Amino acid sequence: MARIAGVTLPNDKRIEIALTYIYGVGINLSHSILAGAKIDGNIRVKDLKENQLSAIREQIENKKLRVEGDLKRDILMHIRRLKDIGCYRGVRHIKHLPLRGQRTKTNTRTVRGNVRRTMGSGRKDAHQKT
């Protein structure tokens, strides 16, 4: 059971895939971390030795990567700044609408809370109480 950056990595995954469970680490960054630590990416997490785990931790700290809580805090600060200055993107964040030019007549169900405004879409089943 390996813990890196406050995340417990799954034991049966390869280390290059398991590192992507850390928020802010994708597959490319995972490859560069492992290359810097000189560890093969095909090793399973359960087979890693303690010195290899510490080498991975050092790579994340030495590269000064923003992962997990720091990265989430930064993203929230950027969104808060956009809302405070009242720019277009900030207003779209406030209204919970897409902000990168996507159409809103259709295809924004997830952002709008899966609202369906067609006939019969919100109808309850016959066996449910009204």
N, C-alpha and C positions, 0 to 999 in steps of 0.2 A: 504494500500500500504506500505509494509515493505521493507526497504532497509538495507541490511546487506553486509558489505565489498564492497560497491559500486554497488551492484546488486539489482535490484528491483525484489522481489520474487512474483510469480503469486498468486493472492488472493484465487483462488478456489482449489489449491492443498493442500494436507496434508503437514505439516511442514517437515516431514522426507524426502519427495520427493522434496519439494521446495528448501531445502538446497543444493541439488545436482546441482542446477542451478549455484552455485558459482563454479568457476573454481578451481579445486584442492580439492573439497569436494565430495566424493562418498557416497554410501549408508551406508557403515560401519562407516565411520567417522561421518556421519550425526547422526547415532544412538548413538555414543559415546558422541557427543556434546549435544544431547538432554538428555542423561542419566546424564551428568554432570550438566546440567541446571535444572534437575528434571522436565522435561516437557514431556507430553504424545505426541507421534509421530503422533497420529491420529487427532490432532486438526488442523483445517484449518488455513491458514495464516491470513485470514480476522478476525478470532475469537481470535487471540493472543492479549494479553494486552501489554502495553508498558513495564512493568517490565519484562515480559517474553522475549520480544525482546532484552532488554538490557542484560538479563542473557545469551542469546545465543551469543550476541556480545562479552561479557566478556569471555565466554568459548573459543571463537575463538582466542581472544587476549591472554588469560592466557596460552593456550596450545602452544602458539607461532607457530601457523600454518601458513605456507606460502600458501596464496591464491591469486587469481587474478593477479595483476600486478607484485608482488614480485616473484611469482612462474614462470610466463612467462619470466621474466627477467633472473632468474636463469637458466632456460632451454636454453634460447638463449646464455647465457654465456658459458654453457657446450658445446653446439654445436660449438660456435666460437673457443673454446679451441681445440676441436678435429680438426677443419679445420686448425688452425694455426700450430699445431704440425705435420700435414700431415699424420696422421695415416689412416689406411684403412677405418675406419668408417667416418672420416672427408672427405676423398676423395669421398666416396659414397654420403655424404651429398652435396658436391659441385656439383657432377654430377646429383643430383636428382634421385638417384637409390636406391633400397632397400638395407639396410645395415645389416640385421640380417639373412643372408643366404638364403633368398627366391630366387626362380628361376626367371630368367628374360626373358627367351624365350617366356613364356606366363605368364599371371596372374599378370602383373604389369601395367595394363592400367592406373590406377589412378596416379601412381607415374610418369609414362612417359607422362602424359598429354593425355590419351585416344587415343594414336596413333594406327591406324589400318592399317596394311600394306598388306592386302590381296586384291585380285582382286575385284574391284567393291565396295570396302568399302568406298572410298572417293568420289565415283561418285555422281555428283549433280543430283537432280531430273530433269525430262524431262521438267517440266514447269518453271524451274529456268533459269534465264539468265546466259550465260557463260561469 
